[in-house]
Amino acid sequence: MNLLSCLKSFITTVDCGSFAAGARKLYISPSKISKQITWLEEDLKVKLFIRSTTRLTLTEQGQLLYQKTIRLFDKLQEIKSISQHNIEPKGTIQVYFTVTPLIPYLTHLSIQFMKKYPQININIVVGSESIEIYNYQFDIAFSFENVKHPKLTNKGFFSIQRQLFASPAYLKQHGHPQNTNDLSKHNCLINTLYGLNNNWLFNKTVVKVEGNFLSNNATVLKQAAIDSLGIIWAPLFSVQQEVSQGKLVPILPESISPPIMIYAIYPSAMLNNKNINLLLTYYYEQALKDGIAFS
């Protein structure tokens, strides 16, 4: 058998957690991937997995082989990049978002990236459950959660701060809050995704707010603010267009939240993937221009 093909099947099986999932990822049969792993074990004269009916667990030798194989494929990717230096990038990138305020922003950047690299396709999946990240059927994910997993790499990527906005019509009817304590007199549009229990965080204080409209989606809450239902607590970049158009106006601009980190997460095996690095670099350069990149 081909050693590199067997090693590829081995690390894919480890990353996916089972022969069946690894086979689906590689578009081969489970029986073939099982034979490749068996061949590796016989050729190397080591046991790579402890098999049970519910899970696969790497042996000590299996963990060592996994680490060395990841490094091997990284080096092979570097070698390939020599010949591919002048070849236009192509392929599909799977992106997973759980951070709803960033979705319109990153979607816009993704579209601009595809215009720059027309042979790259992007498949965006939006979810609200961070646990889905641990399944890592993606190339890149963005999350508020600092995921700790031996097969995933994460790094601080965006640093955002929230502030207050409302429509001119809402403020004309209900008045401007003079300080954050005045928020108790206003209808606040509450994002339930972050588990803050109606607490809005500012640099010097935490304010308990109330409101009759709640959602786990930032776009829904933004529309409610545009329609003059109440006050929204959101990052400026996520409402920048509406502010420019006069649909929303900032309130108490000195009252902003502490910086909130958003992490880029990707399988460690993708560390030197050319397309992934291109997309991450593009996101980061644009975020630097917009003042939300973590440095």
C-alpha positions in Angstrom: 0.0 0.0 0.0 1.0 3.6 -0.4 2.5 4.9 2.8 1.4 8.5 2.4 -2.2 7.5 1.6 -2.3 5.3 4.7 -0.8 8.1 6.9 -3.4 10.5 5.5 -6.2 8.0 6.4 -4.7 7.6 9.9 -4.6 11.3 10.8 -8.1 11.8 9.2 -9.5 8.9 11.4 -7.9 10.5 14.5 -9.3 14.0 13.6 -12.8 12.6 12.9 -13.0 10.2 15.8 -13.9 7.0 13.9 -13.2 4.9 10.8 -16.7 5.7 9.4 -16.3 9.5 9.8 -12.8 9.4 8.5 -14.0 7.4 5.5 -16.7 9.9 4.8 -14.2 12.8 4.9 -11.9 11.1 2.4 -14.8 9.7 0.2 -13.6 6.1 0.7 -15.2 3.0 2.3 -14.8 2.3 6.0 -13.4 -1.1 5.1 -10.6 0.5 3.0 -9.6 2.9 5.7 -9.6 0.0 8.3 -7.3 -2.0 6.0 -5.0 1.0 5.6 -4.7 1.4 9.4 -4.1 -2.4 9.8 -1.4 -2.2 7.2 0.3 0.7 9.0 0.2 -1.2 12.3 1.7 -4.3 10.7 4.3 -2.3 8.8 5.4 -0.3 11.8 4.9 -3.2 14.2 3.0 -1.1 16.7 -0.6 -0.8 17.9 -2.0 2.6 17.0 -5.5 2.5 18.5 -7.3 1.0 21.4 -10.6 0.0 19.8 -13.9 -0.3 21.6 -17.5 -0.4 20.5 -18.0 3.3 21.3 -14.7 5.0 20.5 -11.2 4.9 19.2 -8.3 5.9 21.6 -4.8 6.5 20.5 -2.0 4.4 22.1 1.2 6.1 23.1 2.8 5.0 19.8 -0.3 6.2 18.0 0.0 9.7 19.6 3.6 9.9 18.6 2.9 8.8 15.0 0.0 11.4 14.8 2.3 14.2 15.9 5.1 13.2 13.5 2.6 12.7 10.6 1.2 16.2 11.1 4.7 17.6 10.9 5.4 15.5 7.8 2.4 16.7 5.9 3.2 20.3 6.9 6.6 19.9 5.3 5.1 18.3 2.2 2.7 21.3 2.0 5.7 23.6 2.1 7.3 21.6 -0.7 4.1 21.8 -2.8 3.9 25.5 -2.2 7.2 26.0 -4.1 5.6 24.7 -7.4 2.3 26.3 -6.6 3.7 29.7 -5.9 2.4 31.2 -9.1 -0.7 29.1 -9.4 -4.0 30.8 -8.6 -5.5 29.4 -5.4 -8.5 27.2 -5.8 -10.7 24.9 -3.7 -13.4 25.1 -1.1 -13.1 26.5 2.4 -15.6 25.5 5.1 -16.3 28.3 7.6 -18.3 28.0 10.8 -19.7 31.1 12.6 -21.2 31.2 16.1 -20.6 34.9 16.6 -23.7 36.5 15.3 -22.6 40.2 15.4 -19.7 39.3 13.1 -21.7 37.3 10.6 -22.7 40.2 8.2 -19.2 41.7 8.5 -17.4 38.4 7.8 -19.8 37.5 5.1 -19.0 40.8 3.4 -15.3 40.1 3.7 -15.7 36.5 2.4 -17.4 37.8 -0.7 -14.7 40.4 -1.3 -12.1 37.6 -0.8 -13.8 35.4 -3.4 -13.7 38.3 -5.9 -10.0 38.5 -5.4 -9.6 34.7 -5.7 -12.4 33.6 -8.0 -11.4 30.0 -8.0 -12.0 29.6 -4.3 -15.4 28.6 -3.0 -16.6 29.4 0.5 -19.2 27.4 2.4 -20.5 29.3 5.4 -22.4 27.4 8.2 -24.0 29.4 11.0 -24.6 27.8 14.4 -25.3 28.8 17.9 -23.9 25.8 19.7 -20.2 26.0 20.5 -20.1 22.3 21.1 -20.4 21.9 17.4 -16.9 23.2 17.1 -15.5 20.1 18.7 -16.8 18.1 15.8 -14.5 20.2 13.6 -16.1 19.4 10.3 -14.8 22.8 9.1 -11.7 24.5 8.0 -12.1 27.7 10.1 -14.5 28.6 12.9 -15.0 31.9 14.8 -16.3 31.8 18.4 -16.3 33.7 21.7 -15.2 30.5 23.3 -11.5 29.9 23.8 -11.6 26.2 22.7 -9.1 23.9 24.3 -8.7 20.7 22.2 -5.5 18.8 21.4 -6.4 18.6 17.7 -7.5 22.3 17.3 -5.5 25.5 17.1 -7.0 28.7 18.3 -5.8 32.3 18.5 -7.2 35.6 19.4 -8.3 37.2 16.2 -10.8 40.0 16.8 -11.2 42.4 19.8 -14.6 44.1 19.9 -16.4 46.5 22.2 -20.1 47.0 22.5 -21.9 50.4 22.9 -25.4 51.7 22.9 -27.5 52.7 19.9 -31.1 53.6 19.2 -33.1 55.1 16.4 -33.8 58.9 16.2 -37.5 58.1 16.5 -37.1 56.1 19.7 -35.0 58.8 21.3 -37.5 61.5 20.3 -40.3 59.6 21.9 -38.5 58.3 25.0 -35.6 60.8 25.5 -31.9 60.3 25.7 -30.4 58.4 28.7 -28.1 60.7 30.6 -26.0 57.8 32.1 -26.1 54.0 32.1 -28.3 54.0 35.2 -31.0 55.6 33.1 -31.2 52.4 31.0 -33.6 51.0 33.7 -36.1 53.5 32.3 -35.8 52.3 28.8 -36.8 49.2 26.7 -33.6 47.4 26.1 -33.2 44.8 23.3 -31.6 41.8 24.9 -29.3 39.2 23.2 -29.8 35.9 25.0 -27.0 34.1 23.2 -24.2 35.1 25.6 -25.8 34.0 28.9 -25.3 37.4 30.6 -28.7 37.3 32.4 -29.7 40.8 31.2 -26.4 42.3 32.5 -24.8 44.9 30.2 -21.1 45.4 30.9 -19.4 48.8 30.7 -15.9 49.9 31.6 -16.8 51.0 35.1 -20.1 49.3 35.8 -22.5 46.5 35.2 -26.1 47.4 34.5 -29.1 45.1 34.9 -31.5 45.9 32.0 -35.0 44.9 31.1 -36.9 44.7 27.9 -39.8 43.1 26.1 -37.9 41.9 23.0 -35.2 39.2 23.2 -33.4 37.2 20.6 -30.3 35.1 20.3 -29.6 36.8 16.9 -27.9 40.1 16.6 -29.4 40.9 13.2 -32.9 40.4 14.6 -32.1 42.8 17.5 -30.6 45.4 15.1 -33.8 45.4 13.0 -35.8 45.9 16.2 -33.7 48.9 17.1 -34.1 50.3 13.5 -37.9 49.9 14.0 -37.7 52.1 17.1 -38.5 49.3 19.6 -35.7 50.0 22.0 -32.0 50.4 22.7 -29.4 47.9 21.4 -26.0 47.1 22.9 -23.8 46.1 20.0 -20.3 46.6 18.4 -20.1 49.7 16.2 -18.9 47.7 13.2 -22.1 45.7 13.2 -24.3 48.8 12.9 -21.8 51.1 11.1 -23.9 51.2 7.9 -27.1 52.0 9.8 -25.3 54.8 11.7 -24.0 56.3 8.5 -27.5 56.2 7.1 -29.0 57.9 10.1 -31.1 54.9 11.0 -29.3 54.5 14.4 -27.4 57.0 16.5 -24.8 56.3 19.3 -25.9 56.9 22.9 -23.4 57.7 25.7 -20.4 57.1 23.4 -18.1 57.1 26.4 -19.9 54.1 27.9 -18.4 51.1 26.1 -17.9 47.5 27.1 -14.5 46.0 28.0 -12.8 44.4 25.0 -14.3 41.0 24.1 -12.1 38.4 22.4 -13.2 36.4 19.4 -11.1 33.4 18.4 -10.2 31.9 15.1 -10.2 28.1 15.5 -9.0 25.5 13.0 -7.8 21.9 12.9 -4.1 21.7 13.6 -3.7 19.7 10.5 -4.7 22.8 8.5 -2.0 25.0 10.0 0.0 25.4 6.8 -2.9 25.1 4.3 -2.4 27.9 1.7 -6.1 28.7 1.2 -6.8 28.9 5.0 -3.8 31.2 5.5 -4.9 33.4 2.6 -8.4 33.8 4.0 -7.2 34.4 7.6 -4.7 37.0 6.4 -7.3 38.7 4.4 -9.8 38.8 7.3 -7.0 40.1 9.6 -5.8 42.9 7.3 -9.3 44.2 6.8 -10.0 44.0 10.5 -6.8 46.0 11.2 -8.2 48.7 8.9 -11.5 48.7 10.7 -9.8 48.8 14.1 -11.1 45.5 15.5 -8.1 43.2 14.9 -6.5 41.7 18.0 -2.8 42.5 18.1 
